[in-house]
């Protein structure tokens, strides 16, 4: 899946969105992880979409990556997801709280 990482580095947003945003679970997971390496509006937009993914691992990866690249404006979306997440889902709850802290620490 090094292709996805290279495409993120080269900022091929349209190709990434068309080919991988709605691709296989493994592709979405790799995209979520790769987007954490480039701080850009496009990566944040993809990560916000991926944090709503039906797969829990994709959601976790997207939330973790948002903690690395998002700005303070994105914390509202993370807080909304936190309110919508069942308390029993401690992995996602903790990941969201960590990401919010990371974003706030940078701003």
Backbone atoms as SQL, in Angstrom:
CREATE TABLE atoms (id INTEGER PRIMARY KEY, chain TEXT, resi INTEGER, resn TEXT, atom TEXT, x REAL, y REAL, z REAL);
INSERT INTO atoms VALUES
  (1, 'A', 1, 'UNK', 'N', 0.807, -1.193, 0.000),
  (2, 'A', 1, 'UNK', 'CA', 0.000, 0.000, 0.000),
  (3, 'A', 1, 'UNK', 'C', 0.857, 1.267, 0.000),
  (4, 'A', 2, 'UNK', 'N', 2.089, 1.123, -0.353),
  (5, 'A', 2, 'UNK', 'CA', 2.977, 2.276, -0.423),
  (6, 'A', 2, 'UNK', 'C', 2.486, 3.285, -1.456),
  (7, 'A', 3, 'UNK', 'N', 1.674, 2.828, -2.416),
  (8, 'A', 3, 'UNK', 'CA', 1.116, 3.737, -3.417),
  (9, 'A', 3, 'UNK', 'C', 0.303, 4.841, -2.767),
  (10, 'A', 4, 'UNK', 'N', -0.483, 4.491, -1.777),
  (11, 'A', 4, 'UNK', 'CA', -1.320, 5.481, -1.105),
  (12, 'A', 4, 'UNK', 'C', -0.447, 6.512, -0.402),
  (13, 'A', 5, 'UNK', 'N', 0.580, 6.064, 0.290),
  (14, 'A', 5, 'UNK', 'CA', 1.490, 6.983, 0.973),
  (15, 'A', 5, 'UNK', 'C', 2.148, 7.937, -0.015),
  (16, 'A', 6, 'UNK', 'N', 2.597, 7.414, -1.141),
  (17, 'A', 6, 'UNK', 'CA', 3.228, 8.256, -2.165),
  (18, 'A', 6, 'UNK', 'C', 2.247, 9.268, -2.732),
  (19, 'A', 7, 'UNK', 'N', 1.012, 8.835, -2.949),
  (20, 'A', 7, 'UNK', 'CA', 0.005, 9.742, -3.492),
  (21, 'A', 7, 'UNK', 'C', -0.326, 10.855, -2.490),
  (22, 'A', 8, 'UNK', 'N', -0.329, 10.535, -1.204),
  (23, 'A', 8, 'UNK', 'CA', -0.566, 11.557, -0.188),
  (24, 'A', 8, 'UNK', 'C', 0.602, 12.534, -0.175),
  (25, 'A', 9, 'UNK', 'N', 1.817, 12.015, -0.194),
  (26, 'A', 9, 'UNK', 'CA', 3.001, 12.876, -0.209),
  (27, 'A', 9, 'UNK', 'C', 3.006, 13.808, -1.413),
  (28, 'A', 10, 'UNK', 'N', 2.567, 13.292, -2.554),
  (29, 'A', 10, 'UNK', 'CA', 2.534, 14.092, -3.788),
  (30, 'A', 10, 'UNK', 'C', 1.250, 14.914, -3.915),
  (31, 'A', 11, 'UNK', 'N', 0.374, 14.774, -2.942),
  (32, 'A', 11, 'UNK', 'CA', -0.865, 15.549, -2.859),
  (33, 'A', 11, 'UNK', 'C', -1.781, 15.332, -4.063),
  (34, 'A', 12, 'UNK', 'N', -1.966, 14.088, -4.420),
  (35, 'A', 12, 'UNK', 'CA', -2.868, 13.706, -5.506),
  (36, 'A', 12, 'UNK', 'C', -4.262, 13.463, -4.928),
  (37, 'A', 13, 'UNK', 'N', -4.864, 14.524, -4.429),
  (38, 'A', 13, 'UNK', 'CA', -6.111, 14.413, -3.672),
  (39, 'A', 13, 'UNK', 'C', -7.251, 13.811, -4.483),
  (40, 'A', 14, 'UNK', 'N', -7.433, 14.271, -5.708),
  (41, 'A', 14, 'UNK', 'CA', -8.547, 13.767, -6.520),
  (42, 'A', 14, 'UNK', 'C', -8.437, 12.261, -6.744),
  (43, 'A', 15, 'UNK', 'N', -7.251, 11.808, -7.092),
  (44, 'A', 15, 'UNK', 'CA', -7.046, 10.373, -7.321),
  (45, 'A', 15, 'UNK', 'C', -7.289, 9.578, -6.045),
  (46, 'A', 16, 'UNK', 'N', -6.782, 10.082, -4.928),
  (47, 'A', 16, 'UNK', 'CA', -6.967, 9.393, -3.649),
  (48, 'A', 16, 'UNK', 'C', -8.444, 9.292, -3.303),
  (49, 'A', 17, 'UNK', 'N', -9.136, 10.386, -3.475),
  (50, 'A', 17, 'UNK', 'CA', -10.554, 10.391, -3.124),
  (51, 'A', 17, 'UNK', 'C', -11.350, 9.438, -4.010),
  (52, 'A', 18, 'UNK', 'N', -11.100, 9.478, -5.312),
  (53, 'A', 18, 'UNK', 'CA', -11.855, 8.635, -6.246),
  (54, 'A', 18, 'UNK', 'C', -11.532, 7.153, -6.070),
  (55, 'A', 19, 'UNK', 'N', -10.249, 6.854, -5.856),
  (56, 'A', 19, 'UNK', 'CA', -9.818, 5.458, -5.857),
  (57, 'A', 19, 'UNK', 'C', -9.916, 4.781, -4.493),
  (58, 'A', 20, 'UNK', 'N', -9.660, 5.521, -3.418),
  (59, 'A', 20, 'UNK', 'CA', -9.502, 4.861, -2.124),
  (60, 'A', 20, 'UNK', 'C', -10.501, 5.262, -1.043),
  (61, 'A', 21, 'UNK', 'N', -11.083, 6.441, -1.115),
  (62, 'A', 21, 'UNK', 'CA', -11.956, 6.895, -0.035),
  (63, 'A', 21, 'UNK', 'C', -13.141, 5.956, 0.169),
  (64, 'A', 22, 'UNK', 'N', -13.609, 5.358, -0.907),
  (65, 'A', 22, 'UNK', 'CA', -14.701, 4.388, -0.809),
  (66, 'A', 22, 'UNK', 'C', -14.249, 2.996, -1.234),
  (67, 'A', 23, 'UNK', 'N', -12.954, 2.752, -1.109),
  (68, 'A', 23, 'UNK', 'CA', -12.384, 1.475, -1.521),
  (69, 'A', 23, 'UNK', 'C', -12.560, 0.387, -0.474),
  (70, 'A', 24, 'UNK', 'N', -11.739, -0.625, -0.587),
  (71, 'A', 24, 'UNK', 'CA', -11.759, -1.739, 0.354),
  (72, 'A', 24, 'UNK', 'C', -11.337, -1.254, 1.740),
  (73, 'A', 25, 'UNK', 'N', -11.700, -2.009, 2.739),
  (74, 'A', 25, 'UNK', 'CA', -11.386, -1.640, 4.116),
  (75, 'A', 25, 'UNK', 'C', -9.894, -1.409, 4.302),
  (76, 'A', 26, 'UNK', 'N', -9.065, -2.292, 3.750),
  (77, 'A', 26, 'UNK', 'CA', -7.607, -2.154, 3.897),
  (78, 'A', 26, 'UNK', 'C', -7.113, -0.852, 3.260),
  (79, 'A', 27, 'UNK', 'N', -7.701, -0.478, 2.142),
  (80, 'A', 27, 'UNK', 'CA', -7.314, 0.759, 1.452),
  (81, 'A', 27, 'UNK', 'C', -7.733, 1.983, 2.263),
  (82, 'A', 28, 'UNK', 'N', -8.928, 1.956, 2.820),
  (83, 'A', 28, 'UNK', 'CA', -9.393, 3.079, 3.633),
  (84, 'A', 28, 'UNK', 'C', -8.550, 3.211, 4.903),
  (85, 'A', 29, 'UNK', 'N', -8.168, 2.074, 5.467),
  (86, 'A', 29, 'UNK', 'CA', -7.326, 2.083, 6.656),
  (87, 'A', 29, 'UNK', 'C', -5.963, 2.691, 6.335),
  (88, 'A', 30, 'UNK', 'N', -5.382, 2.268, 5.238),
  (89, 'A', 30, 'UNK', 'CA', -4.080, 2.808, 4.823),
  (90, 'A', 30, 'UNK', 'C', -4.187, 4.298, 4.503),
  (91, 'A', 31, 'UNK', 'N', -5.264, 4.705, 3.870),
  (92, 'A', 31, 'UNK', 'CA', -5.480, 6.116, 3.563),
  (93, 'A', 31, 'UNK', 'C', -5.576, 6.932, 4.849),
  (94, 'A', 32, 'UNK', 'N', -6.305, 6.424, 5.822),
  (95, 'A', 32, 'UNK', 'CA', -6.439, 7.129, 7.096),
  (96, 'A', 32, 'UNK', 'C', -5.083, 7.304, 7.778),
  (97, 'A', 33, 'UNK', 'N', -4.273, 6.289, 7.735),
  (98, 'A', 33, 'UNK', 'CA', -2.944, 6.375, 8.344),
  (99, 'A', 33, 'UNK', 'C', -2.038, 7.326, 7.565),
  (100, 'A', 34, 'UNK', 'N', -2.060, 7.220, 6.242),
  (101, 'A', 34, 'UNK', 'CA', -1.185, 8.049, 5.399),
  (102, 'A', 34, 'UNK', 'C', -1.541, 9.524, 5.505),
  (103, 'A', 35, 'UNK', 'N', -2.806, 9.840, 5.648),
  (104, 'A', 35, 'UNK', 'CA', -3.231, 11.243, 5.730),
  (105, 'A', 35, 'UNK', 'C', -2.717, 11.926, 6.997),
  (106, 'A', 36, 'UNK', 'N', -2.278, 11.163, 7.958),
  (107, 'A', 36, 'UNK', 'CA', -1.723, 11.736, 9.176),
  (108, 'A', 36, 'UNK', 'C', -0.329, 12.295, 9.003),
  (109, 'A', 37, 'UNK', 'N', 0.242, 12.134, 7.821),
  (110, 'A', 37, 'UNK', 'CA', 1.603, 12.614, 7.589),
  (111, 'A', 37, 'UNK', 'C', 1.653, 13.950, 6.854),
  (112, 'A', 38, 'UNK', 'N', 0.503, 14.430, 6.359),
  (113, 'A', 38, 'UNK', 'CA', 0.482, 15.678, 5.599),
  (114, 'A', 38, 'UNK', 'C', -0.637, 16.562, 6.130),
  (115, 'A', 39, 'UNK', 'N', -0.266, 17.737, 6.582),
  (116, 'A', 39, 'UNK', 'CA', -1.262, 18.672, 7.088),
  (117, 'A', 39, 'UNK', 'C', -1.752, 19.546, 5.936),
  (118, 'A', 40, 'UNK', 'N', -2.968, 19.258, 5.500),
  (119, 'A', 40, 'UNK', 'CA', -3.583, 20.015, 4.410),
  (120, 'A', 40, 'UNK', 'C', -5.095, 19.919, 4.557),
  (121, 'A', 41, 'UNK', 'N', -5.797, 20.894, 4.026),
  (122, 'A', 41, 'UNK', 'CA', -7.264, 20.853, 4.091),
  (123, 'A', 41, 'UNK', 'C', -7.807, 19.566, 3.501),
  (124, 'A', 42, 'UNK', 'N', -7.201, 19.103, 2.428),
  (125, 'A', 42, 'UNK', 'CA', -7.683, 17.898, 1.747),
  (126, 'A', 42, 'UNK', 'C', -7.541, 16.654, 2.617),
  (127, 'A', 43, 'UNK', 'N', -6.427, 16.547, 3.333),
  (128, 'A', 43, 'UNK', 'CA', -6.262, 15.379, 4.195),
  (129, 'A', 43, 'UNK', 'C', -7.253, 15.435, 5.352),
  (130, 'A', 44, 'UNK', 'N', -7.450, 16.622, 5.901),
  (131, 'A', 44, 'UNK', 'CA', -8.411, 16.760, 6.992),
  (132, 'A', 44, 'UNK', 'C', -9.812, 16.391, 6.504),
  (133, 'A', 45, 'UNK', 'N', -10.179, 16.832, 5.315),
  (134, 'A', 45, 'UNK', 'CA', -11.500, 16.510, 4.767),
  (135, 'A', 45, 'UNK', 'C', -11.673, 14.998, 4.595),
  (136, 'A', 46, 'UNK', 'N', -10.645, 14.340, 4.090),
  (137, 'A', 46, 'UNK', 'CA', -10.726, 12.880, 3.930),
  (138, 'A', 46, 'UNK', 'C', -10.811, 12.187, 5.288),
  (139, 'A', 47, 'UNK', 'N', -10.039, 12.675, 6.246),
  (140, 'A', 47, 'UNK', 'CA', -10.053, 12.065, 7.578),
  (141, 'A', 47, 'UNK', 'C', -11.395, 12.262, 8.276),
  (142, 'A', 48, 'UNK', 'N', -12.002, 13.427, 8.086),
  (143, 'A', 48, 'UNK', 'CA', -13.324, 13.662, 8.670),
  (144, 'A', 48, 'UNK', 'C', -14.325, 12.671, 8.081),
  (145, 'A', 49, 'UNK', 'N', -14.228, 12.427, 6.783),
  (146, 'A', 49, 'UNK', 'CA', -15.113, 11.429, 6.159),
  (147, 'A', 49, 'UNK', 'C', -14.811, 10.036, 6.707),
  (148, 'A', 50, 'UNK', 'N', -13.544, 9.703, 6.864),
  (149, 'A', 50, 'UNK', 'CA', -13.154, 8.374, 7.331),
  (150, 'A', 50, 'UNK', 'C', -13.468, 8.138, 8.806),
  (151, 'A', 51, 'UNK', 'N', -13.557, 9.201, 9.592),
  (152, 'A', 51, 'UNK', 'CA', -13.876, 8.981, 11.006),
  (153, 'A', 51, 'UNK', 'C', -15.342, 8.561, 11.180),
  (154, 'A', 52, 'UNK', 'N', -16.137, 8.634, 10.113),
  (155, 'A', 52, 'UNK', 'CA', -17.520, 8.155, 10.122),
  (156, 'A', 52, 'UNK', 'C', -17.634, 6.765, 9.493),
  (157, 'A', 53, 'UNK', 'N', -16.497, 6.156, 9.176),
  (158, 'A', 53, 'UNK', 'CA', -16.464, 4.870, 8.484),
  (159, 'A', 53, 'UNK', 'C', -17.189, 3.786, 9.295),
  (160, 'A', 54, 'UNK', 'N', -17.694, 2.796, 8.584),
  (161, 'A', 54, 'UNK', 'CA', -18.384, 1.683, 9.247),
  (162, 'A', 54, 'UNK', 'C', -17.409, 0.738, 9.942),
  (163, 'A', 55, 'UNK', 'N', -16.140, 0.764, 9.555),
  (164, 'A', 55, 'UNK', 'CA', -15.135, -0.111, 10.157),
  (165, 'A', 55, 'UNK', 'C', -14.467, 0.597, 11.343),
  (166, 'A', 56, 'UNK', 'N', -14.452, -0.049, 12.488),
  (167, 'A', 56, 'UNK', 'CA', -13.913, 0.548, 13.708),
  (168, 'A', 56, 'UNK', 'C', -12.427, 0.884, 13.584),
  (169, 'A', 57, 'UNK', 'N', -11.644, 0.030, 12.927),
  (170, 'A', 57, 'UNK', 'CA', -10.208, 0.292, 12.788),
  (171, 'A', 57, 'UNK', 'C', -9.944, 1.504, 11.894),
  (172, 'A', 58, 'UNK', 'N', -10.745, 1.666, 10.860),
  (173, 'A', 58, 'UNK', 'CA', -10.615, 2.840, 9.982),
  (174, 'A', 58, 'UNK', 'C', -10.954, 4.094, 10.776),
  (175, 'A', 59, 'UNK', 'N', -12.014, 4.037, 11.564),
  (176, 'A', 59, 'UNK', 'CA', -12.392, 5.172, 12.405),
  (177, 'A', 59, 'UNK', 'C', -11.255, 5.544, 13.356),
  (178, 'A', 60, 'UNK', 'N', -10.699, 4.547, 14.026),
  (179, 'A', 60, 'UNK', 'CA', -9.613, 4.801, 14.976),
  (180, 'A', 60, 'UNK', 'C', -8.404, 5.424, 14.294),
  (181, 'A', 61, 'UNK', 'N', -8.053, 4.915, 13.131),
  (182, 'A', 61, 'UNK', 'CA', -6.903, 5.459, 12.399),
  (183, 'A', 61, 'UNK', 'C', -7.164, 6.886, 11.950),
  (184, 'A', 62, 'UNK', 'N', -8.379, 7.161, 11.503),
  (185, 'A', 62, 'UNK', 'CA', -8.727, 8.513, 11.058),
  (186, 'A', 62, 'UNK', 'C', -8.673, 9.493, 12.231),
  (187, 'A', 63, 'UNK', 'N', -9.207, 9.088, 13.354),
  (188, 'A', 63, 'UNK', 'CA', -9.197, 9.949, 14.539),
  (189, 'A', 63, 'UNK', 'C', -7.760, 10.207, 14.995),
  (190, 'A', 64, 'UNK', 'N', -6.949, 9.175, 15.008),
  (191, 'A', 64, 'UNK', 'CA', -5.540, 9.330, 15.405),
  (192, 'A', 64, 'UNK', 'C', -4.803, 10.268, 14.450),
  (193, 'A', 65, 'UNK', 'N', -5.045, 10.131, 13.164),
  (194, 'A', 65, 'UNK', 'CA', -4.391, 10.998, 12.185),
  (195, 'A', 65, 'UNK', 'C', -4.872, 12.446, 12.308),
  (196, 'A', 66, 'UNK', 'N', -6.148, 12.621, 12.620),
  (197, 'A', 66, 'UNK', 'CA', -6.654, 13.989, 12.825),
  (198, 'A', 66, 'UNK', 'C', -5.920, 14.669, 13.975),
  (199, 'A', 67, 'UNK', 'N', -5.580, 13.909, 14.986),
  (200, 'A', 67, 'UNK', 'CA', -4.814, 14.474, 16.094),
  (201, 'A', 67, 'UNK', 'C', -3.464, 15.013, 15.656),
  (202, 'A', 68, 'UNK', 'N', -2.936, 14.481, 14.585),
  (203, 'A', 68, 'UNK', 'CA', -1.630, 14.902, 14.086),
  (204, 'A', 68, 'UNK', 'C', -1.709, 16.096, 13.131),
  (205, 'A', 69, 'UNK', 'N', -2.802, 16.201, 12.352),
  (206, 'A', 69, 'UNK', 'CA', -2.817, 17.198, 11.263),
  (207, 'A', 69, 'UNK', 'C', -3.942, 18.220, 11.335),
  (208, 'A', 70, 'UNK', 'N', -4.938, 17.994, 12.171),
  (209, 'A', 70, 'UNK', 'CA', -6.094, 18.891, 12.189),
  (210, 'A', 70, 'UNK', 'C', -5.777, 20.190, 12.921),
  (211, 'A', 71, 'UNK', 'N', -6.616, 21.190, 12.650),
  (212, 'A', 71, 'UNK', 'CA', -6.492, 22.454, 13.376),
  (213, 'A', 71, 'UNK', 'C', -7.656, 22.570, 14.357),
  (214, 'A', 72, 'UNK', 'N', -7.699, 23.666, 15.059),
  (215, 'A', 72, 'UNK', 'CA', -8.692, 23.845, 16.109),
  (216, 'A', 72, 'UNK', 'C', -10.127, 23.786, 15.588),
  (217, 'A', 73, 'UNK', 'N', -10.350, 24.146, 14.326),
  (218, 'A', 73, 'UNK', 'CA', -11.692, 24.111, 13.752),
  (219, 'A', 73, 'UNK', 'C', -12.240, 22.677, 13.689),
  (220, 'A', 74, 'UNK', 'N', -11.364, 21.734, 13.555),
  (221, 'A', 74, 'UNK', 'CA', -11.783, 20.335, 13.427),
  (222, 'A', 74, 'UNK', 'C', -12.170, 19.729, 14.765),
  (223, 'A', 75, 'UNK', 'N', -11.761, 20.346, 15.856),
  (224, 'A', 75, 'UNK', 'CA', -12.106, 19.781, 17.164),
  (225, 'A', 75, 'UNK', 'C', -13.623, 19.716, 17.370),
  (226, 'A', 76, 'UNK', 'N', -14.362, 20.626, 16.759),
  (227, 'A', 76, 'UNK', 'CA', -15.827, 20.574, 16.883),
  (228, 'A', 76, 'UNK', 'C', -16.370, 19.279, 16.293),
  (229, 'A', 77, 'UNK', 'N', -15.805, 18.837, 15.178),
  (230, 'A', 77, 'UNK', 'CA', -16.240, 17.582, 14.557),
  (231, 'A', 77, 'UNK', 'C', -15.846, 16.389, 15.425),
  (232, 'A', 78, 'UNK', 'N', -14.674, 16.472, 16.030),
  (233, 'A', 78, 'UNK', 'CA', -14.250, 15.407, 16.937),
  (234, 'A', 78, 'UNK', 'C', -15.150, 15.368, 18.172),
  (235, 'A', 79, 'UNK', 'N', -15.501, 16.538, 18.685),
  (236, 'A', 79, 'UNK', 'CA', -16.375, 16.584, 19.855),
  (237, 'A', 79, 'UNK', 'C', -17.766, 16.037, 19.526),
  (238, 'A', 80, 'UNK', 'N', -18.251, 16.322, 18.325),
  (239, 'A', 80, 'UNK', 'CA', -19.546, 15.775, 17.902),
  (240, 'A', 80, 'UNK', 'C', -19.483, 14.250, 17.845),
  (241, 'A', 81, 'UNK', 'N', -18.414, 13.722, 17.261),
  (242, 'A', 81, 'UNK', 'CA', -18.252, 12.270, 17.208),
  (243, 'A', 81, 'UNK', 'C', -18.170, 11.694, 18.617),
  (244, 'A', 82, 'UNK', 'N', -17.493, 12.392, 19.504),
  (245, 'A', 82, 'UNK', 'CA', -17.376, 11.927, 20.889),
  (246, 'A', 82, 'UNK', 'C', -18.759, 11.833, 21.542),
  (247, 'A', 83, 'UNK', 'N', -19.598, 12.836, 21.320),
  (248, 'A', 83, 'UNK', 'CA', -20.955, 12.811, 21.888),
  (249, 'A', 83, 'UNK', 'C', -21.803, 11.686, 21.288),
  (250, 'A', 84, 'UNK', 'N', -21.549, 11.343, 20.027),
  (251, 'A', 84, 'UNK', 'CA', -22.325, 10.306, 19.348),
  (252, 'A', 84, 'UNK', 'C', -21.819, 8.894, 19.634),
  (253, 'A', 85, 'UNK', 'N', -20.630, 8.791, 20.172),
  (254, 'A', 85, 'UNK', 'CA', -20.018, 7.487, 20.419),
  (255, 'A', 85, 'UNK', 'C', -20.517, 6.898, 21.732),
  (256, 'A', 86, 'UNK', 'N', -21.017, 5.671, 21.691),
  (257, 'A', 86, 'UNK', 'CA', -21.461, 5.027, 22.940),
  (258, 'A', 86, 'UNK', 'C', -20.306, 4.932, 23.944),
  (259, 'A', 87, 'UNK', 'N', -20.605, 5.173, 25.211),
  (260, 'A', 87, 'UNK', 'CA', -19.581, 5.142, 26.272),
  (261, 'A', 87, 'UNK', 'C', -18.862, 3.793, 26.338),
  (262, 'A', 88, 'UNK', 'N', -19.564, 2.726, 25.924),
  (263, 'A', 88, 'UNK', 'CA', -18.952, 1.400, 25.951),
  (264, 'A', 88, 'UNK', 'C', -17.802, 1.278, 24.949),
  (265, 'A', 89, 'UNK', 'N', -17.785, 2.123, 23.953),
  (266, 'A', 89, 'UNK', 'CA', -16.734, 2.088, 22.939),
  (267, 'A', 89, 'UNK', 'C', -15.534, 2.896, 23.448),
  (268, 'A', 90, 'UNK', 'N', -14.872, 2.331, 24.439),
  (269, 'A', 90, 'UNK', 'CA', -13.799, 3.062, 25.117),
  (270, 'A', 90, 'UNK', 'C', -12.596, 3.321, 24.213),
  (271, 'A', 91, 'UNK', 'N', -12.315, 2.413, 23.299),
  (272, 'A', 91, 'UNK', 'CA', -11.160, 2.629, 22.395),
  (273, 'A', 91, 'UNK', 'C', -11.359, 3.888, 21.568),
  (274, 'A', 92, 'UNK', 'N', -12.534, 4.035, 20.967),
  (275, 'A', 92, 'UNK', 'CA', -12.800, 5.211, 20.140),
  (276, 'A', 92, 'UNK', 'C', -12.907, 6.460, 21.008),
  (277, 'A', 93, 'UNK', 'N', -13.561, 6.350, 22.141),
  (278, 'A', 93, 'UNK', 'CA', -13.696, 7.497, 23.043),
  (279, 'A', 93, 'UNK', 'C', -12.328, 8.018, 23.462),
  (280, 'A', 94, 'UNK', 'N', -11.452, 7.119, 23.854),
  (281, 'A', 94, 'UNK', 'CA', -10.103, 7.523, 24.271),
  (282, 'A', 94, 'UNK', 'C', -9.311, 8.110, 23.113),
  (283, 'A', 95, 'UNK', 'N', -9.454, 7.530, 21.925),
  (284, 'A', 95, 'UNK', 'CA', -8.745, 8.043, 20.753),
  (285, 'A', 95, 'UNK', 'C', -9.206, 9.453, 20.414),
  (286, 'A', 96, 'UNK', 'N', -10.496, 9.695, 20.491),
  (287, 'A', 96, 'UNK', 'CA', -11.029, 11.028, 20.198),
  (288, 'A', 96, 'UNK', 'C', -10.517, 12.033, 21.225),
  (289, 'A', 97, 'UNK', 'N', -10.574, 11.679, 22.495),
  (290, 'A', 97, 'UNK', 'CA', -10.091, 12.582, 23.541),
  (291, 'A', 97, 'UNK', 'C', -8.609, 12.893, 23.371),
  (292, 'A', 98, 'UNK', 'N', -7.827, 11.893, 23.015),
  (293, 'A', 98, 'UNK', 'CA', -6.395, 12.098, 22.770),
  (294, 'A', 98, 'UNK', 'C', -6.175, 13.033, 21.597),
  (295, 'A', 99, 'UNK', 'N', -6.906, 12.841, 20.519),
  (296, 'A', 99, 'UNK', 'CA', -6.757, 13.689, 19.339),
  (297, 'A', 99, 'UNK', 'C', -7.142, 15.131, 19.632),
  (298, 'A', 100, 'UNK', 'N', -8.208, 15.316, 20.374),
  (299, 'A', 100, 'UNK', 'CA', -8.614, 16.681, 20.740),
  (300, 'A', 100, 'UNK', 'C', -7.504, 17.355, 21.545),
  (301, 'A', 101, 'UNK', 'N', -6.923, 16.636, 22.489),
  (302, 'A', 101, 'UNK', 'CA', -5.817, 17.192, 23.281),
  (303, 'A', 101, 'UNK', 'C', -4.621, 17.546, 22.394),
  (304, 'A', 102, 'UNK', 'N', -4.294, 16.649, 21.460),
  (305, 'A', 102, 'UNK', 'CA', -3.158, 16.895, 20.564),
  (306, 'A', 102, 'UNK', 'C', -3.371, 18.165, 19.744),
  (307, 'A', 103, 'UNK', 'N', -4.569, 18.335, 19.227),
  (308, 'A', 103, 'UNK', 'CA', -4.869, 19.524, 18.423),
  (309, 'A', 103, 'UNK', 'C', -4.768, 20.774, 19.289),
  (310, 'A', 104, 'UNK', 'N', -5.356, 20.713, 20.444),
  (311, 'A', 104, 'UNK', 'CA', -5.340, 21.889, 21.338),
  (312, 'A', 104, 'UNK', 'C', -3.935, 22.220, 21.808),
  (313, 'A', 105, 'UNK', 'N', -3.108, 21.221, 22.013),
  (314, 'A', 105, 'UNK', 'CA', -1.720, 21.453, 22.435),
  (315, 'A', 105, 'UNK', 'C', -0.901, 22.168, 21.365),
  (316, 'A', 106, 'UNK', 'N', -1.260, 21.955, 20.112),
  (317, 'A', 106, 'UNK', 'CA', -0.533, 22.587, 19.010),
  (318, 'A', 106, 'UNK', 'C', -0.976, 24.022, 18.762),
  (319, 'A', 107, 'UNK', 'N', -2.202, 24.348, 19.130),
  (320, 'A', 107, 'UNK', 'CA', -2.722, 25.695, 18.821),
  (321, 'A', 107, 'UNK', 'C', -2.526, 26.649, 19.946);
